[in-house]
């Protein structure tokens, strides 16, 4: 779909719009790609920030791992959207489809299996999409989330910038879509416990972490009626630590 300046203004403040314009003019938008309606890019600020938007989604479904916690979207997202107004990147979807259609099924399966063997996060998402339940415990998932806190500012014992929890929210949502409510609850419980235990380390972007914590508790409550039951109403099972 076409993106206009008015549409971009609708998702940010006037001040942020001006900063996004300046970032674009200064050439801070790099590695921009589009597949179908999804655009990804890297934007240079105080460090490199990963940005993703969906040109067909309401409000563009923006994601950025910067510390902005004000109203609307951040200047990095605005810069990427403004780039799409006049110079939208070419769609790589056809190239991707052609590569998939031309690939040998056995070679593709072998390639996918090799990636799944070495990438635990990708393996979790794949198995969730395939309708399988998680075999990871709350503590195992917590270890991954805690590492994200520890790696954000390794030279300090505090966290100044927001952490992107999207991979765990996406994983929980995939389990939820597949009706794997027990697995959904395991992921959300790991998020809640990690956020709760690490909040004392947060020294910035408070709104970001508060929203993540509140959102996790809210969705977990929605799943609670299904959370530890088998699909057909069998006995409850304890969620493993």
KAVEN-V293305 format. One line per field, one symbol per residue. phi: phi as a letter, one per 30 degrees, with the letter a starting at -180 (. if undefined). burial: # if it has 16 or more other C-alpha atoms within 10 Angstrom, else .. A space follows every 10 residues. Layout:
phi->???
burial->???
This chain:
phi->.dccdddddd caddddeddd edddddidcb hdbbbhcccb accdbdadcd bbbcdcddii hdbbcdddbd didddddddd dddddcbddd dcdddddddd ddddeddddd dddddddcbd dddddddddd jdcdccdedd deeddddddd ddbddbcbcc cdcdcedddd ddddddddic dddedddddd dddddddcdd ddblhededd dddddddddd dddddceccd ecidddbddd d
burial->..#....##. ###..##### #.##...##. .####..### ####...### #####...## .########. ..######## ####...#.. .......... .......... .....#.... .########. ####..###. ##..##..## .#.....### ####...##. ######.### ########## #####..##. .#..##.##. .##..##..# ..#..####. .......... .
